[in-house]
Amino acid sequence: MIENQARRRFKNSVIHLILFAFSLLCIIPIVVVASIAFSSESSLNDVGYTLVPSDPSITAFRYILKNSNQILRAYGVSLANTSLGTISSLFVISLLAFPLSRRDYRLRKPLAFFVFFTLLFNGGLVPWYILISKYLHLKDTIFVLFVPYLVIPWFVLLLRTFFSQIPMSIFESAKIDGASEFAIYSRILMPLSKPALATVGLFITLNYWNDWWLPLLYIDNEALIPLPALLSRMMMNITYLTTQMTNSFIQIDISNIPKESARMAMALLAAGPMLFVFPFFQKYFVRGLTAGSLKG
């Protein structure tokens, strides 16, 4: 008995040690990014990357936050875009995945083929741009930041697979009780699908929050530029400035101009909100909410 307990404690200690090492591998890159962001550019050139800043400095943040109103406005646009996009996309994708998971739906296979076909092929950038700007007239509006990403075929197929695992007898019982299809969708399917919805919702949130491609194509109004696009522009300006100074005949010391430190400071500003959002989704990642939903 004592030997079994000792073996169990040894196995648990090994497992905890492995998990602790894996956690360190996940945390250390974030610590290094923060260290670079709070280091001076000259110390990065002399010492390199360290876990603790050798010459602490907030020059990079001063440069980025020089125009704080623009940063705050970009944060607001990103928050609005991410919130509207995540809610709308989850609603549309789940509405599309619901009939695809129903074996009693006659157009299930043609619709599934259409979704799968768009996963493999698309019309190209030029037709896409013409459609959104010339026909839908979404250019320079808040809608252009989330409408093109409303339906992502991979997420549709993912939710369809999860919905198909819910027993059909639940839906049939609801129909016998007089529930409509939308009532089944909203009152039965959605509560039972919280793990899948949370997982897909997290991916959609990250997709909207980190997107800079749509603003680059369709946004000319400075008031509608989200945070990733604004930080990307700042980084391009810093790179252009340092390149021009390096190639010029004028001898100027560029060692103190934030480049790497500004890049990591931008990464912290962009990734910070997502680090706080993830714990709210984490508890829904465990599957099995449908277990026991049928009484035998």
N, C-alpha and C positions, 0 to 999 in steps of 0.2 A: 504494500500500500504506500509506504513511504517512498519506495523507489519510483512508483508510478507518478507520485506527486512531484518528485524531483525531475523526472523526465519531462513532465508537462510544463513545469516552470522553466526548464532549459529551452524547450521548444518555443514557449511564449517569449522568452528573452531574445531568442534568435529572430523571431518574427518581428518583435518590436525594434530590434536593432536594424533590420533590413528596411522597415518602414521609416525609421528615423533617418537613415542614410538617403533614402529616396526623397524624403521631405527636404533634406538639406540641398539635394540636387535641384529641387524646384525653387527653393528660396534664395539660394546663392546668386543666380542670375539677376533677380530683382534687386538684391542688395548691391550688386556690382553696378547696375544701372543707376541706382540712387547715388552711389558713391561718385560715379563719373559726373552726374548732373550737378553735384555740389562740390566739384573740384575745379580749380582754375585750369585754363587751357595750357598754360606753360608747364604746370606740374604733370599733366597728361603726356605732354611731349617729352618730358625729362624722365619721369618715373614709370609711366604707363598706367594700366588699370590696376586698382587695388580695392580691397574690401572696405577699407577706411580711407577717406580722402587725406592725402598727404599735405595738401594745401587747400583747406576748405574755402569755398567761394560761392557766392550766389550771383555771379556775373551773368551766367546763362539765364537765370530766371529774371533778372533785371532787364535783360535784352528782350526776352519774350513778352514779359508783362509791361513793357514800356507803354504800350497802348492797351491799357487794361479794359477799356470800354469795348474795344473790338474783340478781345478774348471772351469777355462776358457775353457779348452778343452771339459769338460763335458757339459758346456753350449752350445758350438758350436755343439756338437753331438746332443743334445736335440733339438736345433733349426732346424738343418738340418732334423732330423728325423720327427719332428712335421710338418714342412713345406711340405716335400715330402709326408708324410703319409696323411696329411689332403687333399691336392690337389688330390692325386691319389685315395684315398678312396672315396672322394666326386664324382669324375668322374666315377669310377666303379659302385658305389652304385646307382647313378642317371641313368646310362646306363641300369642297371638291373631293376630299378623301373619303367622306362619309358614304356617298353612293358607290364609290369604287370598291368599298369594303363589303357592300351588300350583295350577297349571292342571288338575291331575287330581283336585281336591277337588270333589265334586258340590255341596256347599252353599256354595260360594265366593261366589256372587252374593247369595243371601239374607243371608248373614252380613255381607258388605260393605255391603249396604243398611242393615242394622241399625246397624252402626257409624257410617255416614254420617248416618243419621237422628238419632242421639243427638248428633251434632256440631251439628246445626241446631236441635234442639228438646230441652227438658228438662221435667221435671214441676213445676218451680217450687220456691221456697225452703221453703214450708210443708210440702208432702209430703216433701221431702228431710229436713227437720228431724225430722218425725215418724218417718220410716223409721229414721234413725240413732239417735235417742234412745229411742223407744218400742219398736221391734221388734228392732233390732240391739243395743241396750243398750251402745252405745259411748261414751256421754257420760261425761266426766270420766275417760277412759282414754287411754293413750298411743296406742292404735290409731286413735282418732278424728282424730288429727293427720295420718295418712297413708293410711288405708284409703279415704276418699272420693275421693282423687286417684290411685288405683292404675291406672285405665284412662283415658287421655286420648285421645279418638278421633283427634285430629290426629296424634299420635305413632304411633298404630297404622297410619294410612294412610301416614305417612312411612316407617316400617320396611317395610311391605308393598311399597312401590315399590322400596326398595333390595333386599329379598329376591328380588323377581321378576326382577332383573337377573342373579342367579346362575344359570348354565346348569343346566337340568334334568338333563343328562347326568351331572352330579356326583352327584346324588341317586340316579339310576338305577344308577350304578356301585356306590354304597354298598349299595343294596338287593340287587344281585346278590351282593355279598360277604356278605350276611346281616345287615346293620345294621338295627336297628329305627328307627322314626320318631324316638323320643327320642334315639337315638344319632346320627342324622343332624342333629338339632337342636343337640345339645350339642357334638358333635365336629367337625362340618363347617360348619354354618351360623353358629354363634357366632364361631369364629375368623375366618371370612371377612367378618364384618359388624362388625368392631371400629370402623371409622370412623363408621358409622351409629349404633351403640350408644353410642359416646362422645359424639357430638353430641346425641342424644336424652337420654342420661344427664346431660349438663351442663344442658340445659334443665330436666329434672326436678329436679335438685339445686337450681337457682336457684328453682324454683317452691316447693319444700318449705322452703328456708331463708328465703325472704322472706315466707312466708305468715303473715298475722295474722288472716285471715277465719275460719278454722276454730276457732282458740282463742277468738275473740270470741263465737262461737255456742255452742260445746259445752264449754268449759273454765271451771269455777268453782274448781277446786282450784289454789291458788297454786303448789303444787309442780310442776304440769304446764304452766305458762305458758312458751312458748318466747321466745326473745330478741326477735323483731320485735314480738310482742304486748306484751311488757314495756316496750320502748322507746316504743311507741305510747302506752301508758298514761302513762308519764312525761311525754311531750310534751303530752298532753292536760292533765295536772296543771299543767304550767308555763303553758300557755296560759290555763287557768282562773284560776290565781293572778294572773297579770299583768292579766287582764281585770277581775277583781274589785278589784284595787288601783287600776286606772285609773278605774273607775266609782265608787269609794268617795269619801266626803267627807274622808277622812283623807289628808293630804298626805304621801305616802311616795315616796321616790326609787326608781324601779324600773329605772333605767338600768343598774344593775349586776347585775340578775337575769338569769341566762343564759337566752336564748330562741333566738335564731338560732345562737349558738355551741353551745348544747346540741343543737339540731337537727342540726347538721353533725357534732358529736361522736358522736351516735347513728348517723349514717350511716356514719362510719368504723368504729365498733364492729360494725355489722351487715355491712358490705361487706368488712371486712378479711379474714376467712377465705376468701371467694370469690375474692379477688385471688390467693391462694396456690394455690387449687384449680385455677384455669383453666389454668396451664401444663402440668399433668399430662394434661389432655384435648387440648391443642392439637396434639400430635404425631399424634393419630389423625384429625384433620380431613381429611387428604389421602386421597382415594379412590383406587381402583385396586388394592386388594389381591387382587382376583379375577383380575387380568390374569396370564395364564400358568398359571392353575390347571389348564387342560386341555392335555394334550399332543396336538399335532396329528399 
